[in-house]
Amino acid sequence: MRHHSPRKTVTPNAAPGARGTMRAVVQETFGGPDVLELREVAVPNIAGDEVLVHVRAAGVDRGVWHTMTGLPYLGRLAFGLRRPRNPVPGMDLAGVVVAVGAEVTGFAVGDEVFGGGRSTFADYAAAGERSLAHKPAALSFAQAAAVPVSAVTALKAVQDVGRVAEGSRVLILGASGGVGSYAVQLAKAAGAHVTAVCSGAKTDYVLSLGADRAIDYAAGDVAGGPETYDVVLDIGGNPSVSRLRLYLTGKGTAVIVGGEGADRLTGGLHRQLGALAVSPFVPQRLTTLLALVRAESLERLLPLLETGAVVPSIDRTFTLGEAARAMDHLASGKVRGKIVLTL
């Protein structure tokens, strides 16, 4: 159930400090981490159905990397053709509500929240009421900021699309990253037997998350043996659709969540479209997903987060002024779980 608090409306720009300005990470062009600069900008205004959050921590994920680089080019239809449509990056946040819009009923000034926001690499960010939940008391702000995009994506992949159930045999490609670390834990919480594929340096890590077996992707093709799986979650891999089918049982399901290292024009989209095109003609189910951070999904995660069945895994934290270093670290391929900016 959603918690409801007595509503108190505050003029948005009255909450922050002098002159209604704040620190924010800004990029004027697409490129590598060097395009990110810490600047003083105006505090955002909020719409009637939004709240203004004093950001205490912001998650860093591959989606932010794509909006920073402008890759793949096809993605620029969403985040800007020649320059970023949203010059302040960031989607995950955890913090304290400092102002609420006139239409907001579920949150009040002073509430600790987490979820999806707009331009969250900043001292203050606007967030829609439908994209937030009350922060679990058991989680720090940094832990809560590591949840929204990655954990909701994993939840949708494991439960809603993959339909993982007790006794399912699940293969997770890219199990050591932000989404993968949650997918391992959610599949185990559902009672599945989990095989996790990652780099050899991270096999101990994915086993610590609860995976029953870990495979070094460099050691050979996981389709080379006789074992097949009821569900394959392709989070960080790039196998062809025909290769994915070899991993599956006769009526298994493959969910393509992402994929890196493909061409600069489409990224991994060609595999997702290919899976959808092939699926109607084969006995296996080949599909993909688009996961938006919504309150309903966050609230489904709350019991798992509160009981410790799912624990946010943070590789490293950086300050807001170290956003470029955080993006460099993300691109290094060494990250286990999530990176978080703390403010």
N, C-alpha and C positions, 0 to 999 in steps of 0.2 A: 504494500500500500504506500502511496505517496504521502509524505508528511506535509502538513499545511501549517503555516505560521501566520500570525496576524500581520497584515500588510502595512508597511510604512513606506511612503514615497519620499525620496530625497532628490533634489535637483542634482543630476549627474555630476556636473562640473564643480559642485560645491564640496564634494567629498575629498578629492585629492588636494595637493598642496597649492602653493601660490601660482596664480595665473592659469590654473587649469592645464598644466603641462605635466609630462611624465617622461620617463626613459623608455625607449623602445628600440628594438633591433629593426633596421630599415635596409631594404635593398631597392635600388633604382633600376637595376638591370638584371638579366639572368646571367648566371655564371657559377663559379665555384665559391667556396666559403669566403673568399676575399671580398665578395660583393656585399657582405653583411657589415653594417656599421651601427654602433650604438649612438643614438641621437636623442635630442629633446623634441618631443612632438606634442600635439594637442591631445588631451584626454578624449576618447571617443564619446559621442552622444549615443543614447540608447533609444530604441523604439519602444512602443507601448508594451510589447510582449517580451521584452528583454530585461536583463539585469546587468548592472555594472559590477564587475568582480575585481577586487584588489588581488592580483595574481601573486600567489606565494610560491608556485612552482608550475612549470610548463613542460610537457612531454616533447621529446624529439623523435621523429619517426621518418620512414622512407617517403611518406607523402610530402613532408616538409622539404626533403631533399629534392623531390621532383619539382616542386614549385620554385625552389631556389635556382635550380639549373635550367628550368624550362624544358626538361626532357621527360618523356619523349615529346617530339614536336606536336604530335596529335593532341597531347594534353593541354597545349596552349589555347585550344578552343575554350577551355574552362578557366585557366588561370592567367590568361593574357597573351595576346599575339606577339607583340614586340617588347613589352615590358610587363612586369608583374601587375596584375589588376589590383592586388592587395599588397602594398609595399612592405607591410609588417607581417612576417610569417608566423606560423604557429596555429595549432588546432586544439591541442590538449591543454587543460588547465585545472588547477585546484587553488582555491583561495577563499576570500571572505566577501560577501555581498556588501557593497557600499551604497547602492542605489537600485531602485526597482521601477519599472515602467508602470503606467497606470492600469494596464490589463493583467499584471502579474498577481497571482493569488497563492502560489505555492512557496514563495520565498520572501524573506524579510531582511532588512538591513541587519548585519551581524551574523547571518547564517554562514556556516562553512559548507562549501559546495565543491563538486568536481564534475567534469564533463567536457563537452565540446564548446569551443568559443571561436571568436573571430579575432585574428591577429593577437595571439596570446603571448608572443615573445615581447612582453611589455609589462609595465607596472600595473596597468589597468586594461581590462578587455571586456567587450560586450559579449553576452551569451544569451541565446534564446532560452526561455523557460523550459521548452520541450527538450532541450539538450543537456539538462543538468539534473543532478540528484544531490541529496545531502551527503556530505562526506562521512564515511564510517569513522567513528571515534577511534577505532583500533588502528587506523592508517595515518601515517604522517602526511603532510601536504605533498612531499616528494613522491611517496608511494601512490597516493591518490592520483597525481598527475600522470603517472605511468600507466594508468588503467584505460582511459576512454577509447581512443581510436584502436589500439592494439587488442585490448581485451574484448571489445564489442565485435571486432572483426573475427576474432577467434571463436567467440560465442556463436555468431551466425554460421560460421563454417562448420563447427562441430555439431551443434544442436539443430539448427534450423535447416541447413542445406545438406550437411553430411548425415544427419539423423543417426549419429553415433549412439549406441545403446549398450546395455550390459552384455558383455561377451563379444562385442565387435572387435575385429582385428583391424587396427588403424595404422597406416603408414603416414608419417609427417615429414615432408621434404622441406628443409629450412627450419628445423625445430629449435634452433638456438637463438633466434632473433626475437624482436618484440612480440609479434603475433605468434610465432612458433612456441615461445615459452609459455604463453597462456593456453595455446591449443593442446600442448602436452598435458597440462594440469586439468583442463576441462574434460579431455577425453578420459583421463584416469578417473576423474570424479564421476563420470558416467558409467564406469565399470568396464572400460575397454582395455584390451591388450595393445600397448603402444610401442611401435618401432619408430625410433627417431633417427633421421638422417641429418648429419651436420659435418663440420670439419673434424678431423681427428683430435685437434686440440680442445674441442668442446664436448667430446663424448661423455666425460665425467660430469660435466655440467648438466646435460640433458637427462642423464640418469638420476642426478640429484633432484630434478624436477618431478621424477616419478616414472619416467619412461622405463619400460620393461627391457628394452634392447636398444642399443645405439650403434649406428653404422657410419663409418667414415666414408663420405661421398667419394673421396679420392681412391678408396680401396677397390672399387669396382662397381659395376652396375647392379643396383638392388634387384633388377629384373632378371638377373642371371641365374637365380636359383629357382627351386620349385615352389617357394612360398608365394601366396597371393593374399590380397587384403580386401576386406569388405568396404573400407573407405580409405581413399588416398587424399590427403590434404597437401596440395602443391603450393607452398607458401613462398619459398625462396629458390625454387629450382627452375630449370628451363627445358625439361624433356619434351619431346614432341608428343602430340596427342596419341599417336600410335604407340609410343613407348609407354605412356601412362596406362594405356589399356592393358599392357602386359603385366602391370602390377596388380590388376584387379581380379577378383573372382568373376565368375560368369555374369553375375548380376550386381557387381559392385558399383560404387559411386566414386568418381573423382571430382574434387572441387579445386579449381584453379583460383587461388586467392591472389597470387601475384607472380612475380618473376623478374629477375634483373638480368642484365647483360645482353639483352636483345638489341635490335637495331634502334637507331636514334629516332626514327620516324614513329614507330608504333609501340615500342617497348614490348611488353608481353601480350599486348592486345590481340595479336594475330592468333596466338594459341587459344585464347579464350573464345574468340569467334569461331575458330576451327572446332573446338570442343562442342560448342552449341550446334554447329552445322552437322557434325557426325552423330551426335547423340540420338536423334530420332531413328537412325537406321541400324543401331546396334543394341544388343540386350543390356549393355552396361549404361549407367547414367553418367554423363559427362557435362559438367556445368561450372558456373562461376558465381560470383556474388558482388554486390555493391553494398557495403555496410556503412550506414550513417549513424552517428552517435545520437541516440535518443534516450529519453528518461526511462522508457520501458525496458530497454536493454540494460541500462545501468542498474536498475532496480532488480533485475533478474540476477545480476552478478553480486548484489549486496550480501545475500546469505552466504555465498561461497567465500567472499572476502572477509566477512565477519567471523566465520568459523575457522578460517585458515586453510580451507580446502584449496583455495587459489590464493597465491601470495605474489604480489608484484615483485619482479626480479630486476633490480637496478644495477647496471654495470658500473656507472659513474655519474656523478653530478657535476655540473659546471655552473658558474654564475652567469647572469644575463650578459655581462660584458665579454664572456668567453663563448658566445654562441658560435663563432666561426670555428673555434677549437672543437666544440661539440660536434659540428657537422663534419669536420675532418675525421674525428674519431669514428663517427657513424660510417663514413665511407671506407674506413680502413678494413672492415670485415672482421674485426677482432671483438666486436661487441657481443656480450652475453646478456640477453634480455633487453632492457631499455636504458636510454640516456635521458636525464632530466636536467632542465635548467632550474636553479633555485634563486629566488629573489629575496 
